[in-house]
Amino acid sequence: MDPLERLIQETARKTGLSREQVFQKFKEKQREIGLLPDLEVMKLVAKELEGSRRLRIEDLVPGMSGVNLIARVERVYEPKRFTTGRGSVGYALRMVLRDRTGELRATVWDDEKKEKIRLAETGQLKRGEAVEIRNAYVREGLDGSAELVINVRTTLSILPPTDPNVGDLPLPSERRVKIGEVSREMKEVDVVGRVLLKSEVTSFEREGGRVGKRSTFILGDETGKIRVVLWDEKAEVVKGLERGELVLLENATVRWRDQIPELHVRLGRIVVNPPVERPPPEVEEYVRLSELDVGMRADVVAWVKGIRGPNEFKRADGSTGRVLTLLLSDGSDTIRATVWDEAASQVAGRVKEGDTLRIRGAKTRANRQTERVELSIERPDQIEINPLGVELPAPSPKKLKVGELEPDMDLLEVAGRVVEVGGIRSVGGSRVLELVLGDETGCVRTSLWDQHAETEVKVGQVLRLVNAYTSTYRGEVELRLGRLGTVEVDPPLAEELPQVEVLKRAFRELREVPLEELAPGRRAKIRGTVVEVPRRRPFFDTCPECGRSLGTVDTSSYCHDCGKPVTPVHKAVLNLILDDGTSTVRVVLFGATAERLVGKSADEMYQLFSKSPEEFYERLGLEGREFILVGTAREDRMFPGQLEFRAESFEFPDFKREAEELLKEVREE
């Protein structure tokens, strides 16, 4: 190979340019100078190109400045507006860049002129575009990897497809998927679908007193439906959405709740009525019960699992109302539906357990104690019984481990080994057998009601409860099996359960773990300092007869399971934010545990809180105190991906004893 060709190829390799691009530069310089030998001309070209050479992503390391890069835009996030300490307005935009050597996060910082941000706002800077970046610098990201910084002194240009540099870039990876294709391996996806249902915007208080916003809508295409959760500024988008409208989600985060995928949008983009070559067709508007959220007007199809009422009640104005409670299931979830007044009267004589109902325009609301979604039906024409052409499979119970149980869950299948057997007692005319079941995730107080109380049960046997439900007893979750459920003694199981002594020992001798090691379903001992006490209602109301959390009928408390108004029994509940230096977690104490911590009964807490909520919390004086707690970690239903810790007991550290034990250990060494 002659020296000229060798230098051309070497320069191409060092600069990332093609051989043709380098040769073109050589020809231009040759015409410009004219008198020098070809090799000397090429040496000048090589020096100029290598002095301002275009880097590849794999070449970038934190600390580099004056970086020039050509890359493909893989992802673009919504720009954020902020105010600097000096009061000036600025903008930030995150994106991901890609070339044939790798991927790189980049942040665009812009001033109030928005010269770069406007490229994204006008749709010029978007996924798939090739960009040329000059005079950027590289910093270390939070995870230690390189991150490109594009500021006001950086040049950012969109390259046309005809630019010779574009041909060397990889095409953008295909991230747009059908709803039915969303899987656990996916972290972020792009999805196009039609709006089937939307919720209201709700506000909540974050740690530190900051206010957050949340809304949801159901997105559908020809392959299925999925719940979309919008956070903070994005939550307001639902106000402008209409049923049937086309929506594109970009960079939506995939999360899972109760084995069902959801799409969460906090930093991603939402495009309404985007230009799409083959938009999804109009899809069936009925939604699954598991997809419902507060503030919706929903059309659902479901099976009638239980009926209570109709019953009469007195409203605050003295008028008489009627209410019918239906327990509905469609295989994805089980919820309560409340049918009112004339609708209750007309439906009551025609509906029976096992019927299929088509319900249109039912309003969704949250039970004020459990936060679970319920349906409210006001007109008889909203319900169609056993409609032609509509079939649902019989609802199948949800299989859960003991550690996954929460209050007010229905249609459950739970298997556990009998750890303790109590006696039979009488509750409101029903016979109840009390026992304790356990598996590798925890132990739970269990009660078998009515005919199941006569089941012969011995310690060490395995029971499988089908169509069970949960309630609370003395502040802790209780598993119950009523007349509609079944019990199997020593059934064949796919996994062997721990023996009785192992279960007892495991739950007596819990190891203290740091908060960062908690996982859903894990029973553990934790220790930390209270950094905040959220100012929530420190009690909830339960039925004095069945123990279930109550709904409301105007100013009266109403038990949907007993089917009548009742005088509520107050149960204490307290929330704490605990920090141990490795992480933070929301701790929830129920019933007697909360009463012992506060030093007052639930009724006394009710009276004090009703007089002055601020004074109630100021008197607690819990911030800054250190606790040791035993309980079970669970996924927070409101905020998937976050944990809460259900405490069953607590104690204050004995620092004197700990110091003596530490001193003893030192002496023994």
C-alpha positions as CSV (number, residue, x, y, z in Angstrom):
1,M,0.0,0.0,0.0
2,D,1.5,3.3,-1.0
3,P,2.1,6.0,1.8
4,L,-0.6,8.3,0.6
5,E,-3.4,5.6,0.7
6,R,-2.1,4.4,4.1
7,L,-2.3,7.9,5.5
8,I,-5.8,8.4,4.1
9,Q,-7.1,5.2,5.7
10,E,-5.3,5.9,9.0
11,T,-6.9,9.3,9.2
12,A,-10.3,7.9,8.4
13,R,-9.9,5.4,11.3
14,K,-8.8,8.0,13.8
15,T,-11.5,10.6,12.9
16,G,-14.4,8.2,12.4
17,L,-14.9,9.6,8.9
18,S,-15.2,7.4,5.8
19,R,-12.3,6.9,3.4
20,E,-14.3,8.9,0.7
21,Q,-14.9,11.8,3.1
22,V,-11.1,12.0,4.0
23,F,-10.2,11.7,0.3
24,Q,-12.6,14.6,-0.5
25,K,-10.9,16.8,2.1
26,F,-7.6,15.9,0.5
27,K,-8.8,16.9,-3.0
28,E,-10.1,20.2,-1.6
29,K,-6.8,21.0,0.1
30,Q,-4.9,20.0,-3.0
31,R,-6.8,22.5,-5.1
32,E,-6.3,25.2,-2.4
33,I,-2.5,24.8,-2.2
34,G,-1.5,23.3,-5.5
35,L,2.3,23.3,-5.2
36,L,3.0,20.8,-2.4
37,P,3.5,17.0,-3.1
38,D,0.4,14.9,-2.5
39,L,1.8,13.2,0.6
40,E,2.6,16.6,2.3
41,V,-0.9,17.9,1.4
42,M,-2.4,14.8,3.0
43,K,-0.3,15.3,6.2
44,L,-1.9,18.8,6.5
45,V,-5.4,17.4,6.0
46,A,-4.7,14.7,8.6
47,K,-3.4,17.2,11.2
48,E,-6.5,19.5,10.7
49,L,-9.0,16.6,10.9
50,E,-7.4,14.9,13.9
51,G,-7.2,18.3,15.7
52,S,-11.0,18.7,15.5
53,R,-11.9,15.0,15.1
54,R,-15.4,13.8,15.6
55,L,-15.6,11.4,18.5
56,R,-17.6,8.3,18.9
57,I,-19.8,7.5,22.0
58,E,-17.4,4.8,23.1
59,D,-14.6,7.4,23.2
60,L,-16.3,9.7,25.7
61,V,-15.2,9.8,29.3
62,P,-16.2,12.2,32.1
63,G,-14.0,15.4,32.1
64,M,-13.8,15.7,28.3
65,S,-14.6,19.2,26.8
66,G,-14.9,20.6,23.3
67,V,-16.6,17.4,22.2
68,N,-17.9,17.1,18.7
69,L,-20.4,14.2,18.1
70,I,-22.8,13.0,15.4
71,A,-25.4,10.5,16.7
72,R,-28.9,9.3,16.3
73,V,-31.6,10.4,18.7
74,E,-32.9,7.3,20.4
75,R,-35.3,8.9,23.0
76,V,-36.4,12.5,23.8
77,Y,-38.2,13.5,27.0
78,E,-40.4,16.4,27.7
79,P,-38.5,19.7,28.4
80,K,-38.7,21.1,31.9
81,R,-38.9,24.8,32.9
82,F,-37.0,26.0,36.0
83,T,-36.0,29.2,37.7
84,T,-32.4,29.8,38.7
85,G,-31.2,31.2,42.0
86,R,-30.9,34.6,40.3
87,G,-34.5,34.5,39.2
88,S,-33.8,33.9,35.5
89,V,-35.8,31.2,33.5
90,G,-34.1,28.2,32.1
91,Y,-35.0,24.9,30.4
92,A,-33.7,21.3,30.6
93,L,-34.3,18.4,28.3
94,R,-33.1,14.8,28.6
95,M,-32.4,12.6,25.6
96,V,-30.6,9.4,24.7
97,L,-28.2,9.3,21.8
98,R,-26.8,6.3,19.9
99,D,-24.2,5.5,17.3
100,R,-22.6,2.2,16.2
101,T,-20.4,2.1,19.3
102,G,-23.1,2.5,22.0
103,E,-25.7,4.7,23.8
104,L,-25.3,7.9,25.8
105,R,-27.5,10.0,28.0
106,A,-27.5,13.7,27.2
107,T,-28.9,16.8,28.9
108,V,-29.7,20.0,27.0
109,W,-29.6,23.2,29.1
110,D,-31.1,26.3,27.5
111,D,-31.9,29.8,28.5
112,E,-35.1,31.8,28.0
113,K,-34.5,32.2,24.3
114,K,-35.1,28.4,23.9
115,E,-33.1,28.1,20.7
116,K,-32.5,24.4,21.3
117,I,-35.6,23.5,23.3
118,R,-37.8,24.9,20.5
119,L,-36.4,22.2,18.2
120,A,-38.1,19.6,20.5
121,E,-41.3,21.7,20.9
122,T,-41.7,22.1,17.1
123,G,-41.1,18.4,16.5
124,Q,-37.8,18.8,14.7
125,L,-35.8,17.2,17.5
126,K,-37.4,13.8,17.8
127,R,-36.7,10.1,18.0
128,G,-34.9,8.8,14.9
129,E,-33.3,12.2,13.8
130,A,-29.6,12.5,13.3
131,V,-27.9,15.4,15.1
132,E,-24.5,17.1,15.0
133,I,-23.3,18.4,18.4
134,R,-20.3,20.7,18.7
135,N,-18.5,22.0,21.8
136,A,-20.2,19.9,24.4
137,Y,-18.6,18.4,27.5
138,V,-18.9,15.1,29.4
139,R,-19.7,14.7,33.1
140,E,-20.2,11.8,35.3
141,G,-23.8,10.7,35.7
142,L,-25.5,9.6,39.0
143,D,-24.6,5.9,38.1
144,G,-21.0,6.7,37.3
145,S,-21.4,6.5,33.5
146,A,-20.6,9.3,31.0
147,E,-23.3,11.9,30.3
148,L,-23.1,14.5,27.6
149,V,-23.9,18.1,28.5
150,I,-25.2,20.5,25.8
151,N,-25.3,24.1,27.0
152,V,-25.9,27.5,25.5
153,R,-22.3,27.5,24.1
154,T,-22.9,24.2,22.3
155,T,-24.1,24.0,18.7
156,L,-27.0,21.5,18.1
157,S,-28.0,20.9,14.5
158,I,-30.5,18.5,12.9
159,L,-28.8,16.7,9.9
160,P,-30.8,16.0,6.7
161,P,-31.0,12.3,5.6
162,T,-28.8,13.2,2.6
163,D,-25.8,14.2,4.8
164,P,-23.0,11.7,4.2
165,N,-22.5,11.3,8.0
166,V,-26.0,10.0,8.5
167,G,-25.5,6.8,6.5
168,D,-23.0,5.5,9.1
169,L,-25.5,5.8,12.0
170,P,-27.6,2.8,13.1
171,L,-31.4,3.1,12.6
172,P,-33.4,3.7,15.8
173,S,-34.3,0.6,17.7
174,E,-37.9,-0.5,17.4
175,R,-39.6,0.4,20.7
176,R,-43.2,0.9,19.7
177,V,-45.2,-2.2,20.8
178,K,-48.8,-3.4,20.9
179,I,-50.4,-3.3,24.3
180,G,-50.7,-7.1,24.3
181,E,-46.9,-7.4,23.7
182,V,-45.9,-5.6,26.9
183,S,-43.7,-8.0,29.0
184,R,-41.6,-8.0,32.1
185,E,-38.4,-7.7,30.1
186,M,-39.4,-4.2,28.9
187,K,-38.4,-1.1,30.9
188,E,-39.6,1.7,28.6
189,V,-41.9,1.5,25.6
190,D,-43.7,3.5,23.0
191,V,-47.4,2.7,22.6
192,V,-50.3,4.0,20.4
193,G,-53.9,3.4,21.4
194,R,-57.3,4.9,21.9
195,V,-58.7,6.4,25.1
196,L,-61.4,4.1,26.6
197,L,-61.8,5.7,30.0
198,K,-60.3,8.4,32.2
199,S,-60.2,9.4,35.8
200,E,-60.2,12.7,37.7
201,V,-56.9,14.4,38.8
202,T,-56.2,13.7,42.4
203,S,-53.7,15.4,44.7
204,F,-51.7,13.8,47.5
205,E,-49.0,14.8,50.0
206,R,-45.5,13.5,49.5
207,E,-42.8,13.2,52.1
208,G,-41.7,16.6,53.2
209,G,-45.1,18.1,52.6
210,R,-44.8,18.5,48.8
211,V,-48.0,18.1,46.9
212,G,-48.1,15.6,44.0
213,K,-50.8,14.9,41.4
214,R,-52.0,11.7,39.8
215,S,-54.5,10.6,37.2
216,T,-55.1,7.6,35.1
217,F,-56.8,6.5,31.8
218,I,-57.3,3.2,30.0
219,L,-55.6,2.9,26.6
220,G,-56.7,0.2,24.2
221,D,-55.7,-1.3,20.8
222,E,-56.7,-4.4,18.9
223,T,-54.5,-6.6,21.2
224,G,-55.8,-5.4,24.6
225,K,-56.1,-2.7,27.2
226,I,-53.7,-1.2,29.8
227,R,-53.9,1.3,32.6
228,V,-51.8,4.5,32.1
229,V,-50.8,6.4,35.2
230,L,-49.8,10.1,34.8
231,W,-47.8,11.9,37.5
232,D,-47.6,15.6,38.5
233,E,-47.6,18.0,35.6
234,K,-48.6,15.2,33.2
235,A,-51.6,14.3,35.3
236,E,-53.5,17.4,34.0
237,V,-53.4,15.9,30.4
238,V,-56.5,13.7,31.2
239,K,-58.7,16.8,31.4
240,G,-58.4,17.3,27.6
241,L,-58.7,13.7,26.6
242,E,-61.9,12.4,24.9
243,R,-63.1,8.8,24.6
244,G,-61.9,7.2,21.4
245,E,-59.1,9.8,20.9
246,L,-55.8,8.6,19.6
247,V,-52.8,8.9,22.0
248,L,-49.1,8.1,21.5
249,L,-47.0,7.5,24.6
250,E,-43.2,7.8,24.3
251,N,-40.8,6.5,26.9
252,A,-43.6,5.2,29.2
253,T,-42.2,3.2,32.1
254,V,-43.5,-0.4,32.5
255,R,-44.5,-1.4,36.0
256,W,-46.4,-4.4,37.4
257,R,-49.2,-4.4,40.0
258,D,-50.8,-7.7,41.0
259,Q,-49.3,-9.5,38.0
260,I,-50.9,-6.9,35.6
261,P,-48.8,-4.4,33.6
262,E,-49.2,-0.6,33.8
263,L,-47.6,2.3,31.9
264,H,-46.4,5.2,34.0
265,V,-45.6,8.6,32.5
266,R,-43.6,11.1,34.5
267,L,-40.8,12.2,32.2
268,G,-42.1,10.6,29.0
269,R,-44.1,12.3,26.2
270,I,-47.8,12.2,25.5
271,V,-48.9,13.1,22.0
272,V,-52.6,13.5,21.3
273,N,-53.9,12.6,17.8
274,P,-50.4,11.9,16.4
275,P,-49.9,11.2,12.6
276,V,-49.9,7.4,12.5
277,E,-49.9,5.3,9.3
278,R,-52.1,2.5,10.6
279,P,-54.0,3.7,13.7
280,P,-55.6,1.1,15.9
281,P,-59.3,0.5,15.3
282,E,-62.0,1.4,17.6
283,V,-62.0,-1.2,20.4
284,E,-64.6,-2.5,22.9
285,E,-65.3,0.1,25.5
286,Y,-65.8,-2.2,28.4
287,V,-63.0,-2.3,30.9
288,R,-61.8,-4.8,33.4
289,L,-62.6,-4.2,37.1
290,S,-58.9,-4.1,37.9
291,E,-58.5,-1.2,35.5
292,L,-60.9,1.1,37.3
293,D,-59.8,4.2,39.2
294,V,-61.5,6.9,41.2
295,G,-63.5,9.5,39.3
296,M,-64.4,7.5,36.2
297,R,-67.7,6.9,34.5
298,A,-67.2,3.3,33.6
299,D,-68.9,0.6,31.4
300,V,-68.2,-2.9,32.8
301,V,-69.3,-6.4,32.4
302,A,-69.1,-8.6,35.5
303,W,-70.4,-11.6,37.3
304,V,-72.6,-11.3,40.5
305,K,-70.7,-13.0,43.3
306,G,-72.8,-11.8,46.2
307,I,-76.0,-9.8,47.1
308,R,-76.9,-7.8,50.2
309,G,-80.2,-6.0,50.7
310,P,-82.1,-4.0,49.6
311,N,-82.2,-2.1,52.9
312,E,-83.8,1.1,53.9
313,F,-81.9,3.9,55.7
314,K,-82.6,7.5,56.9
315,R,-80.8,10.4,55.3
316,A,-79.7,13.5,57.1
317,D,-82.8,15.4,55.9
318,G,-85.1,12.7,57.3
319,S,-86.0,11.1,53.9
320,T,-85.9,7.4,53.4
321,G,-83.4,5.8,50.9
322,R,-82.9,2.3,49.7
323,V,-79.6,0.6,48.9
324,L,-78.6,-2.7,47.3
325,T,-75.0,-3.9,47.5
326,L,-73.6,-6.3,44.8
327,L,-70.3,-8.0,44.9
328,L,-69.0,-8.2,41.3
329,S,-66.1,-10.0,39.7
330,D,-64.8,-10.4,36.1
331,G,-61.8,-12.6,36.8
332,S,-59.4,-9.6,37.1
333,D,-60.7,-8.2,40.4
334,T,-63.6,-8.2,42.8
335,I,-65.3,-5.0,43.8
336,R,-68.5,-3.7,45.4
337,A,-71.3,-2.0,43.5
338,T,-73.9,0.1,45.4
339,V,-77.3,0.5,43.7
340,W,-79.5,3.3,45.0
341,D,-83.1,4.1,45.6
342,E,-85.4,3.3,42.6
343,A,-82.6,1.4,40.8
344,A,-82.2,-0.8,44.0
345,S,-85.9,-1.5,44.2
346,Q,-86.2,-2.5,40.5
347,V,-83.0,-4.6,40.3
348,A,-83.4,-6.4,43.7
349,G,-86.1,-8.7,42.6
350,R,-84.5,-9.7,39.3
351,V,-80.8,-10.2,40.0
352,K,-79.4,-13.3,41.6
353,E,-75.9,-14.7,42.3
354,G,-74.3,-16.0,39.1
355,D,-76.0,-13.5,36.8
356,T,-73.9,-11.6,34.3
357,L,-74.4,-7.8,34.4
358,R,-73.7,-5.2,31.8
359,I,-73.4,-1.8,33.6
360,R,-73.1,1.5,31.8
361,G,-71.9,4.9,33.1
362,A,-71.4,3.8,36.7
363,K,-69.5,6.3,38.8
364,T,-66.3,5.1,40.5
365,R,-65.3,6.3,44.0
366,A,-62.9,5.2,46.7
367,N,-63.9,3.6,50.0
368,R,-62.8,6.2,52.4
369,Q,-61.1,3.7,54.7
370,T,-59.5,1.1,52.3
371,E,-59.1,3.3,49.3
372,R,-60.4,0.4,47.1
373,V,-62.5,1.4,44.1
374,E,-66.3,0.9,44.3
375,L,-69.1,1.4,41.8
376,S,-72.1,3.6,42.4
377,I,-75.3,3.0,40.3
378,E,-78.2,5.5,40.4
379,R,-80.6,4.6,37.6
380,P,-82.2,1.2,36.7
381,D,-81.4,1.7,33.0
382,Q,-77.7,1.5,33.8
383,I,-77.9,-2.3,34.5
384,E,-78.7,-5.0,31.9
385,I,-79.1,-8.5,33.4
386,N,-77.7,-11.5,31.4
387,P,-77.4,-9.6,28.1
388,L,-77.4,-11.7,24.9
389,G,-74.1,-12.4,23.4
390,V,-72.1,-11.4,26.5
391,E,-70.3,-14.3,28.2
392,L,-67.7,-14.2,31.0
393,P,-65.7,-17.0,32.4
394,A,-66.4,-17.9,36.0
395,P,-64.1,-15.8,38.2
396,S,-61.1,-17.7,39.5
397,P,-59.6,-17.0,42.9
398,K,-56.3,-15.1,43.1
399,K,-53.5,-17.2,44.5
400,L,-51.6,-15.3,47.2
401,K,-48.9,-15.9,49.8
402,V,-49.6,-15.1,53.4
403,G,-47.2,-12.1,53.3
404,E,-49.2,-10.6,50.3
405,L,-52.5,-10.4,52.2
406,E,-54.0,-7.0,52.9
407,P,-57.3,-5.9,54.5
408,D,-60.5,-6.1,52.4
409,M,-59.3,-8.5,49.7
410,D,-61.8,-10.9,48.1
411,L,-61.8,-14.0,46.0
412,L,-58.6,-15.4,47.3
413,E,-56.9,-18.8,47.3
414,V,-54.3,-19.2,50.1
415,A,-52.5,-22.4,51.2
416,G,-50.7,-22.6,54.6
417,R,-49.6,-24.9,57.4
418,V,-51.6,-24.9,60.6
419,V,-49.4,-23.4,63.3
420,E,-52.0,-23.0,66.1
421,V,-55.6,-24.1,66.6
422,G,-57.9,-22.2,68.9
423,G,-61.4,-22.9,70.0
424,I,-64.8,-22.4,68.4
425,R,-66.6,-19.2,69.4
426,S,-70.0,-17.7,68.6
427,V,-70.2,-14.4,66.6
428,G,-73.6,-12.9,65.8
429,G,-75.2,-16.3,65.6
430,S,-72.4,-17.9,63.5
431,R,-69.9,-20.4,64.7
432,V,-66.3,-19.5,64.1
433,L,-63.1,-21.7,64.4
434,E,-60.0,-19.7,65.0
435,L,-56.5,-20.8,64.0
436,V,-53.1,-19.6,62.6
437,L,-51.8,-20.4,59.1
438,G,-48.3,-19.9,58.0
439,D,-46.0,-20.2,54.9
440,E,-42.5,-19.1,54.0
441,T,-43.7,-15.4,53.9
442,G,-45.5,-15.1,57.2
443,C,-48.3,-16.2,59.6
444,V,-51.9,-15.0,59.6
445,R,-54.7,-15.2,62.0
446,T,-57.5,-17.2,60.2
447,S,-61.1,-17.9,61.0
448,L,-63.4,-20.5,59.5
449,W,-67.1,-19.5,59.6
450,D,-70.5,-21.3,59.5
451,Q,-70.2,-24.9,58.2
452,H,-66.4,-24.7,57.9
453,A,-66.1,-24.2,61.7
454,E,-66.9,-28.0,62.0
455,T,-63.7,-28.9,60.0
456,E,-61.4,-31.2,61.9
457,V,-58.1,-29.3,62.0
458,K,-54.8,-30.3,63.6
459,V,-51.5,-28.5,64.1
460,G,-49.2,-29.4,61.2
461,Q,-51.9,-30.0,58.6
462,V,-51.9,-28.0,55.4
463,L,-55.1,-26.1,54.5
464,R,-56.0,-24.6,51.2
465,L,-58.8,-22.0,51.5
466,V,-60.6,-21.1,48.2
467,N,-62.9,-18.0,47.8
468,A,-61.6,-16.6,51.1
469,Y,-61.4,-12.9,52.0
470,T,-59.6,-10.7,54.4
471,S,-60.6,-8.3,57.2
472,T,-58.9,-6.8,60.2
473,Y,-58.8,-8.0,63.8
474,R,-57.2,-5.9,66.5
475,G,-55.3,-4.0,63.9
476,E,-53.9,-7.0,62.0
477,V,-55.0,-8.7,58.8
478,E,-57.3,-11.7,59.3
479,L,-58.0,-14.3,56.7
480,R,-61.6,-15.5,56.7
481,L,-63.5,-18.3,55.0
482,G,-67.3,-17.8,54.7
483,R,-70.2,-20.0,53.5
484,L,-69.3,-19.4,49.8
485,G,-65.8,-20.7,50.2
486,T,-64.3,-24.1,50.4
487,V,-61.5,-25.7,52.5
488,E,-59.2,-28.6,51.5
489,V,-57.2,-30.5,54.1
490,D,-53.7,-31.7,53.2
491,P,-54.1,-31.0,49.4
492,P,-51.3,-31.7,47.0
493,L,-49.1,-28.6,46.6
494,A,-46.5,-27.7,44.0
495,E,-44.1,-26.4,46.7
496,E,-43.5,-27.9,50.2
497,L,-44.4,-25.6,53.1
498,P,-42.1,-25.2,56.0
499,Q,-42.7,-27.4,59.1
500,V,-44.5,-26.0,62.2
501,E,-41.3,-25.6,64.3
502,V,-39.5,-23.9,61.4
503,L,-42.4,-21.4,61.1
504,K,-42.5,-20.7,64.8
505,R,-38.8,-20.3,65.1
506,A,-38.5,-18.1,62.0
507,F,-41.1,-15.7,63.4
508,R,-39.7,-15.7,66.9
509,E,-36.1,-15.1,65.8
510,L,-36.3,-12.3,63.2
511,R,-33.1,-10.8,62.0
512,E,-32.9,-7.0,61.9
513,V,-32.4,-5.9,58.3
514,P,-31.7,-2.5,56.7
515,L,-34.6,-0.8,54.9
516,E,-32.8,-1.1,51.6
517,E,-33.1,-4.9,51.8
518,L,-36.9,-5.0,52.3
519,A,-39.0,-6.7,49.6
520,P,-42.7,-7.2,49.2
521,G,-44.0,-10.1,51.3
522,R,-40.9,-10.2,53.6
523,R,-41.5,-10.3,57.3
524,A,-38.7,-8.6,59.1
525,K,-37.4,-6.5,62.1
526,I,-36.4,-3.0,61.2
527,R,-34.9,-0.1,63.1
528,G,-34.8,3.6,62.2
529,T,-35.7,7.2,63.2
530,V,-39.0,8.8,62.5
531,V,-38.4,11.7,60.2
532,E,-42.0,12.6,59.5
533,V,-45.6,11.8,60.7
534,P,-48.0,12.3,57.8
535,R,-51.1,14.2,59.0
536,R,-53.7,11.7,57.9
537,R,-56.9,10.7,59.6
538,P,-55.7,8.5,62.5
539,F,-58.7,6.1,62.6
540,F,-61.1,4.3,60.3
541,D,-64.6,3.0,60.9
542,T,-65.6,-0.7,60.9
543,C,-68.8,-2.6,61.3
544,P,-69.4,-3.8,64.9
545,E,-70.9,-7.1,63.6
546,C,-68.6,-8.3,60.8
547,G,-65.5,-6.2,61.3
548,R,-65.4,-4.9,57.6
549,S,-64.5,-1.3,56.8
550,L,-67.5,0.9,56.2
551,G,-68.8,2.9,53.3
552,T,-71.0,5.9,53.7
553,V,-74.6,6.8,53.0
554,D,-74.8,10.6,53.4
555,T,-73.9,11.1,57.1
556,S,-74.7,7.5,58.1
557,S,-72.2,4.7,58.3
558,Y,-73.3,1.7,56.2
559,C,-72.0,-1.9,56.1
560,H,-72.2,-3.3,52.6
561,D,-71.7,-6.9,53.8
562,C,-74.4,-6.8,56.5
563,G,-76.6,-4.7,54.2
564,K,-77.7,-2.0,56.8
565,P,-76.6,1.2,58.5
566,V,-74.6,0.6,61.7
567,T,-73.0,2.5,64.5
568,P,-69.3,2.4,63.6
569,V,-66.5,1.1,65.7
570,H,-63.4,3.3,65.5
571,K,-60.1,1.5,64.7
572,A,-56.8,3.4,65.1
573,V,-54.3,3.7,62.3
574,L,-51.0,5.7,62.3
575,N,-48.5,6.4,59.6
576,L,-44.8,7.1,60.1
577,I,-41.9,7.8,57.8
578,L,-38.9,5.9,59.0
579,D,-35.2,6.4,57.9
580,D,-32.3,4.2,58.8
581,G,-29.6,5.8,56.6
582,T,-30.0,3.2,53.8
583,S,-33.5,4.1,52.7
584,T,-36.9,5.4,54.0
585,V,-40.2,3.5,54.2
586,R,-43.8,4.4,55.2
587,V,-44.7,2.4,58.4
588,V,-48.4,1.7,59.1
589,L,-49.5,0.7,62.6
590,F,-53.1,-0.5,63.1
591,G,-55.5,-1.1,66.0
592,A,-54.0,-2.0,69.3
593,T,-50.4,-1.4,68.1
594,A,-51.2,2.2,67.2
595,E,-53.2,2.7,70.4
596,R,-50.2,1.5,72.5
597,L,-47.8,3.9,70.6
598,V,-50.1,6.9,71.1
599,G,-51.1,5.9,74.6
600,K,-54.8,6.4,73.9
601,S,-57.8,4.3,72.7
602,A,-59.2,4.7,69.2
603,D,-62.2,6.5,70.6
604,E,-60.0,8.9,72.5
605,M,-58.0,9.5,69.3
606,Y,-61.2,10.1,67.4
607,Q,-62.3,12.7,70.0
608,L,-59.0,14.6,70.1
609,F,-58.5,14.6,66.3
610,S,-62.1,15.8,65.7
611,K,-61.4,18.8,68.0
612,S,-58.0,19.8,66.5
613,P,-56.1,17.7,64.0
614,E,-53.0,19.9,64.4
615,E,-52.9,19.7,68.1
616,F,-53.4,15.9,68.0
617,Y,-50.2,15.5,65.9
618,E,-48.2,18.1,67.8
619,R,-48.8,16.2,71.0
620,L,-47.5,12.9,69.6
621,G,-43.9,14.1,69.6
622,L,-42.7,11.2,67.5
623,E,-40.4,13.0,65.0
624,G,-36.8,12.2,65.9
625,R,-37.5,9.2,68.0
626,E,-35.9,5.8,67.2
627,F,-38.0,2.6,66.9
628,I,-37.5,-1.1,66.5
629,L,-40.5,-2.6,64.6
630,V,-41.6,-6.1,63.5
631,G,-43.9,-6.5,60.6
632,T,-44.3,-7.2,56.9
633,A,-43.3,-5.2,53.8
634,R,-45.9,-4.8,51.1
635,E,-46.1,-3.0,47.8
636,D,-47.9,0.4,48.2
637,R,-51.2,0.2,46.3
638,M,-51.2,3.9,45.6
639,F,-47.6,4.1,44.4
640,P,-46.5,0.9,42.7
641,G,-42.8,0.3,43.0
642,Q,-42.7,1.8,46.5
643,L,-43.0,-0.2,49.8
644,E,-45.0,0.2,53.0
645,F,-44.3,-1.6,56.2
646,R,-47.2,-3.0,58.2
647,A,-46.0,-3.1,61.8
648,E,-47.4,-5.7,64.2
649,S,-45.3,-4.6,67.2
650,F,-42.8,-2.0,68.2
651,E,-40.3,-1.2,70.9
652,F,-37.9,1.6,71.9
653,P,-34.2,0.8,71.8
654,D,-32.7,0.1,75.3
655,F,-29.4,2.0,74.7
656,K,-28.0,1.1,78.2
657,R,-28.5,-2.6,77.6
658,E,-27.0,-2.4,74.1
659,A,-24.0,-0.6,75.5
660,E,-23.5,-3.2,78.1
661,E,-23.7,-6.0,75.6
662,L,-21.3,-4.3,73.3
663,L,-18.8,-3.8,76.1
664,K,-19.2,-7.4,77.0
665,E,-18.3,-8.5,73.5
666,V,-15.3,-6.2,73.5
667,R,-14.0,-7.7,76.7
668,E,-14.5,-11.3,75.5
669,E,-12.4,-10.5,72.4
